[in-house]
Amino acid sequence: MPISEIISGLSDNPYFGAGFGLFGLGAGAALLRRAAQGASLLFRRHYMITLEVPCKDKSYQWLLQWITHKGARKTQHLSVETSFEQKESGHVKTKYDFIPSIGQHLFRYKGTWIGVERTREQQTLDLSMGVPWETVTLTMIGRNRNIFFGILEEARQMALQEHEGKIIMYTAMGADWRQFGHPRRKRPIRSVVLDEGVAERIEKDVKEFINNPGWYIDRGIPYRRGYLLHGPPGCGKSSYISALAGELEMAVCVMNLSERGLSDDRLAHLLAVAPVQSILLLEDVDAAFGSREEREQTKAAYEGLNRITFSGLLNCLDGVASAEARILFMTTNYLERLDPALIRPGRVDVKEYVGYCSETQVQKMFLNFYPGEKMDTACKFAQEVAAKCKPVSPAMLQGYFMFYKNSPIDVIANIEKIWTMV
């Protein structure tokens, strides 16, 4: 039988015709679906830009705050973020911020519609924070990625404005640094009265280091600077470092070398990932390590305190893997307990003694607390203090002034109480 007759017979068969029609519809729908998927993929690749910001990224919180205040202000799907804000008076006020909740949101920025999708993975944790892993994804139609740069820069500037005039303290938590407490008001550097020339020398040296990175690079010198402030407790070492950070508009990262569980690897990692524009502060470094002779005599006392080794600390400070562009301050009450290898040039470039009050310091502190008094009165008070032949620390003197903060006459009349009030 000819093929044409067979085809003609099949076409006249109603069952075959219906099946062929259904097959044709299915194949056509599949082709259309695949074509739509291809077109969608092609459109996303060439005409859409997506920005993914994970919660681990530094700009994550900045972006959420920016979206809250500048972006999706009219969204109805919110979650609350409670924070605390410190006023100029020192009073702490509770603050509630409503940020976009988990899900999808839409806002308009400079004439461009941008979609926001905030997702949370309950099965995955951010180990540094102990919270579920989150991601914010921004999507827009177009090819101008500078819009995302503009959003991130605005978010950063907004965060800086919130902390303007304040200093942020960081402490080591796990493998990262976390903000410690509330941002503090900057303390005027001149309010910390050290002995004649000490504060000025340190400030000048730090600013010279910050402003001349090329000098170090041209000479092949590692671009980092180390400072050691030593002297009796209560003489203003930590206070001055905090005030200096405020003057330089930098944060302070406080590290405790005696912390249990601190290892050489973790210390090296923390020093390497310290927040930019920050001063690293190792307080009471003598409490972690004494001199080599002392460690040999009291070996059992040091065993088991932590897992950091003395050689590990030295390698972190100036080893081949140590961080660049770093300002490190160390403080100690007992300089003689420190190993010479720890405070040699290259690890500690500047050493300054911050001790008990000189007559000049007493005069300046007196005038700071009683600005209406004359210089002659301040000199008389300083001479009376010096005549007692007893050392007085700035902390002792400040506490004494606070007791008579409204009566300079009583301050002079009760000088003996400076040492009895401690």
Secondary structure, DSSP 4 states (H G I P E B T S, - for coil): --HHHHHHHHHH-HHHHHHHHHHHHHHHHHHHHHHHHHHHHHHHHHHEEEEEEETTSTTHHHHHHHHHHTSSTT-S-EEEEEEEEE-TTS-EEEEEEEEE-SEEEEEEETTEEEEEEEEEEEEEEETTTTEEEEEEEEEEESS-THHHHHHHHHHHHHHHHHTTTEE-EEEEETTEEEE-SSPEEPPPGGGS--STTHHHHHHHHHHHHHH-HHHHHHTT--SEEEEEEESSTTSSHHHHHHHHHHHTT-EEEEE-TT-TT-BHHHHHHHHHSPPSSEEEEETTGGGT---HHHHHHTHHHHTTS-B--HHHHHHHHHSTTPPSSEEEEEEES-GGGS-TTTSSTTT--EEEE--SPPHHHHHHHHHHH-TTS-HHHHHHHHHHHHHTT----HHHHHHHHHHTTT-HHHHHHTTTHHHH--
